[in-house]
């Protein structure tokens, strides 16, 4: 008798798009296509909750739901708001999504987007990431960070907001900046290199994992990073947040 696949559902809320999908929790892979809807403008809690409801309804999913936010999330409450409406600050996101999705609070897992992506990479990515200090960085609308010591998460690090050369790091080195300023990959890679050099001198990691949508084009910029810390490309690329959120919801992991 073939054992049934363990399934979960994850939603990754970003500054430009909200993505959701069914996840195979044994393989760390999406089942079928992901559903993507543009992030509403303004991206208020109620407007985003409506989109999350639409995605879950489209998918026909009735189980626990994991949701990521580009924010510091502690005990289900958002304490910052990076690239989403400032109304999120102080919002009990657990309660908001539970109500909008018609579920109990214990059926919703809220976590920081980079933390979710990192959890997925630690579990389903290269095993080398499970030893020592590993820092995952997601390059997208902003820069998200997740730090692990021997596979254990240190939640809610905000290393995308380091001040470097007088600038908030993500305002210079996020993938969105590359597009908005029309930078070539070599030009943008210089900024990423500068950012990673500062970060590695602060926390001395054993490994960097780089993710986000731009990781699909890793061959155009990762080889240009001449730093002492080894750099791996995220195995799950831009689906890591969805996978990590789904696992958190299925297993009751919350931070």
C-alpha positions in Angstrom: 0.0 0.0 0.0 1.4 3.4 -1.1 1.6 5.9 1.8 -0.3 9.1 1.2 1.7 12.2 0.5 1.8 14.7 3.4 0.4 17.9 2.1 0.3 21.5 3.3 -0.6 24.9 2.0 1.6 27.9 2.1 1.2 31.6 1.1 4.1 34.0 0.6 3.1 37.7 0.8 5.6 40.0 -1.0 5.7 43.6 -1.9 4.7 42.9 -5.5 2.9 39.6 -5.5 1.1 37.2 -3.2 1.7 33.5 -4.1 0.2 30.3 -2.7 0.4 26.6 -3.5 -0.2 23.1 -2.3 3.0 21.6 -1.0 4.4 18.0 -0.8 5.8 18.1 2.7 7.9 15.0 2.2 9.8 16.3 -0.9 9.5 20.1 -0.3 8.0 20.6 -3.7 4.9 22.4 -5.0 2.0 20.2 -6.1 0.6 21.7 -9.3 0.9 25.4 -10.2 1.2 28.2 -7.7 -1.5 30.8 -7.7 -0.2 34.4 -7.9 -2.2 37.6 -7.4 -0.7 41.1 -7.5 -0.3 42.6 -4.0 -3.1 45.2 -3.6 -2.2 48.9 -3.4 -2.4 50.0 -0.7 -1.4 46.7 0.9 -3.5 47.1 4.0 -4.2 44.2 6.3 -7.8 43.8 5.2 -6.9 44.1 1.4 -4.2 41.5 1.7 -6.4 39.2 3.8 -9.0 39.3 1.0 -6.3 38.2 -1.5 -5.2 35.4 0.7 -8.8 34.2 1.1 -9.1 34.3 -2.7 -6.0 32.1 -3.2 -7.1 29.6 -0.6 -10.6 29.4 -2.1 -9.2 29.0 -5.6 -7.1 26.1 -4.4 -10.0 24.5 -2.6 -7.8 23.9 0.5 -9.6 23.4 3.8 -6.6 22.6 6.1 -4.1 24.6 8.1 -2.5 27.6 6.2 1.0 29.0 6.6 1.4 32.6 5.7 4.6 34.7 5.5 4.9 38.4 5.9 7.8 40.8 5.0 7.8 41.8 8.7 9.1 40.9 12.1 6.5 38.5 13.4 6.4 37.6 17.1 3.5 35.4 18.5 1.5 36.1 15.4 1.8 39.9 15.6 3.5 42.0 13.0 6.0 44.5 14.5 7.4 46.0 11.3 6.3 46.5 7.7 8.8 46.3 4.9 7.4 46.9 1.5 3.8 46.6 2.8 1.4 49.1 4.3 2.4 50.6 7.6 -1.0 49.6 9.0 0.5 46.1 9.5 2.5 47.3 12.4 0.9 46.1 15.6 -1.6 43.9 13.7 -2.5 40.5 15.1 -2.0 38.7 11.8 -2.9 35.3 13.3 -6.3 36.5 14.3 -6.8 38.5 11.1 -6.2 35.6 8.8 -7.9 33.0 11.0 -11.1 35.2 10.9 -10.9 35.9 7.1 -10.2 32.2 6.3 -12.8 30.9 8.7 -10.3 28.9 10.7 -9.2 28.6 14.3 -6.0 30.6 15.2 -4.3 27.2 15.7 -4.9 26.5 12.0 -2.9 29.5 10.9 0.9 29.9 11.2 2.4 33.3 10.7 6.1 33.9 10.2 8.6 36.2 8.6 9.1 35.5 4.9 12.8 35.0 5.0 12.6 32.8 8.0 10.1 30.6 6.2 12.3 30.4 3.1 15.3 29.6 5.3 13.4 26.8 7.1 12.6 25.2 3.8 16.2 25.4 2.6 17.6 24.0 5.8 15.1 21.1 5.6 15.1 20.3 1.8 18.2 22.0 0.4 21.9 21.2 0.5 22.7 19.3 3.8 25.9 21.4 4.2 23.5 24.2 5.4 22.6 22.3 8.5 26.1 22.6 10.1 27.6 25.8 11.6 26.2 29.3 11.0 24.2 29.6 7.8 22.7 32.9 6.6 20.0 32.8 3.9 19.3 36.1 2.1 16.3 36.6 -0.2 16.8 39.3 -2.9 13.5 40.6 -4.1 11.5 43.8 -3.5 13.7 44.1 -0.4 16.4 41.9 1.2 15.2 39.3 3.8 17.5 37.4 6.1 17.4 34.2 8.1 20.2 32.9 10.3 20.6 29.4 11.5 23.0 27.8 14.0 23.4 24.0 13.3 20.0 24.1 11.6 18.2 26.0 14.4 16.6 29.3 13.4 17.4 32.6 15.1 14.0 34.3 14.2 13.4 37.8 12.9 16.9 38.9 11.9 16.6 42.1 9.8 20.0 42.2 8.1 18.5 43.7 5.0 18.2 46.9 6.9 21.9 47.2 7.8 23.2 50.7 7.1 26.0 50.5 4.6 27.8 53.5 3.2 25.0 55.7 4.5 22.1 53.7 2.9 19.7 51.1 4.1 21.2 48.0 2.5 18.1 46.9 0.6 17.7 50.4 -0.9 21.0 49.7 -2.7 21.2 46.0 -3.2 17.7 44.5 -3.5 16.7 42.9 -6.8 14.1 45.5 -7.3 16.8 48.2 -7.2 18.6 46.5 -10.1 15.4 46.7 -12.2 14.3 50.2 -11.1 17.8 51.7 -11.8 18.4 49.6 -14.9 21.6 48.1 -13.5 23.4 45.3 -15.4 24.1 42.1 -13.5 27.8 43.1 -13.0 26.8 46.5 -11.7 24.3 45.1 -9.3 26.7 42.3 -8.3 29.1 44.9 -7.0 26.5 46.2 -4.6 25.6 42.7 -3.5 29.3 42.0 -3.0 29.6 45.1 -0.8 26.6 44.1 1.2 27.8 40.6 1.8 31.3 41.7 2.8 29.8 43.9 5.5 27.5 41.2 6.7 30.2 38.5 6.8 32.4 40.7 8.9 29.6 41.2 11.4 28.4 37.6 11.9 31.2 35.4 10.3 28.9 32.8 8.8 30.1 29.5 7.4 27.7 29.7 4.5 25.5 32.2 2.6 22.5 30.9 0.7 21.1 33.4 -1.8 17.4 33.2 -2.9 14.5 35.2 -4.2 13.3 35.5 -7.8 16.7 36.7 -9.0 18.3 33.4 -7.9 16.8 31.9 -11.2 19.5 34.0 -13.0 22.3 33.0 -10.5 24.8 32.3 -13.1 24.8 36.0 -14.1 25.8 37.3 -10.8 26.8 34.8 -8.1 30.2 33.9 -9.8 31.0 37.7 -9.6 30.9 37.6 -5.7 34.5 37.4 -4.5 34.0 37.0 -0.8 35.6 34.5 1.7 32.3 32.9 2.7 31.0 30.1 0.4 27.8 31.1 -1.5 25.1 28.6 -2.5 22.1 29.3 -4.6 18.8 28.4 -2.9 17.6 25.0 -4.0 13.9 26.0 -3.9 14.6 29.4 -5.4 11.5 31.6 -5.2 9.2 28.8 -3.9 11.1 28.4 -0.6 8.8 30.8 1.3 5.7 28.9 0.3 7.2 25.5 1.3 8.4 26.8 4.6 5.1 28.3 5.4 3.2 25.1 4.5 5.6 23.1 6.8 5.1 25.5 9.6 1.3 25.3 9.4 1.3 21.5 9.2 3.7 21.1 12.2 2.5 24.0 14.3 5.9 25.9 14.1 5.4 29.5 15.1 7.7 32.3 16.1 
